[in-house]
Amino acid sequence: MKRIGTWALYVVGTVAILYLALYAYAALTQRTLTPGDPIHIFRNPEAPSYS
C-alpha cells in the first residue's frame, strides 16, 4: 500500500510539473494585443444570413 501511495505521489507531481510547463509555454508564446488593431472574425461565407 505504501508503494502505491509513493507512485501516486510521483504521478501527481509529474502531472503538476507538466501543467506548469504548458502554462509557461502558453504564457511566453501568446500573441500580443495592441490597442487599435482590428478584431478578425472569420465566418463561413456560405452560412445563411438570419438578419
C-alpha positions as CSV (number, residue, x, y, z in Angstrom):
1,M,0.0,0.0,0.0
2,K,2.9,2.3,0.8
3,R,4.4,1.7,-2.6
4,I,1.1,2.6,-4.4
5,G,1.0,5.9,-2.4
6,T,4.5,6.7,-3.4
7,W,3.8,6.0,-7.1
8,A,0.6,8.1,-6.9
9,L,2.6,11.0,-5.4
10,Y,5.1,10.7,-8.3
11,V,2.3,10.7,-10.9
12,V,0.6,13.8,-9.3
13,G,3.9,15.6,-9.1
14,T,4.7,14.8,-12.8
15,V,1.3,16.0,-13.9
16,A,1.7,19.2,-11.9
17,I,5.1,19.9,-13.5
18,L,3.8,19.2,-17.0
19,Y,0.9,21.5,-16.3
20,L,3.2,24.3,-15.2
21,A,5.4,23.8,-18.2
22,L,2.4,24.0,-20.5
23,Y,1.2,27.2,-18.8
24,A,4.7,28.8,-19.1
25,Y,4.9,27.9,-22.8
26,A,1.4,29.3,-23.4
27,A,2.3,32.5,-21.5
28,L,5.5,33.1,-23.3
29,T,4.3,32.4,-26.8
30,Q,1.0,34.2,-26.7
31,R,0.2,36.8,-29.3
32,T,0.4,40.4,-28.0
33,L,-2.7,42.6,-28.4
34,T,-2.1,46.2,-29.3
35,P,-4.8,48.8,-28.9
36,G,-6.4,49.8,-32.2
37,D,-5.8,46.6,-34.1
38,P,-9.0,45.3,-35.7
39,I,-10.5,42.1,-34.5
40,H,-10.6,39.5,-37.3
41,I,-13.7,37.2,-37.1
42,F,-13.7,34.5,-39.7
43,R,-17.0,33.3,-40.9
44,N,-18.1,30.8,-43.5
45,P,-19.2,32.9,-46.5
46,E,-21.8,30.2,-47.4
47,A,-23.5,30.3,-44.0
48,P,-27.1,31.6,-44.1
49,S,-27.7,35.2,-43.0
50,Y,-30.5,35.5,-40.5
51,S,-30.6,39.2,-40.3
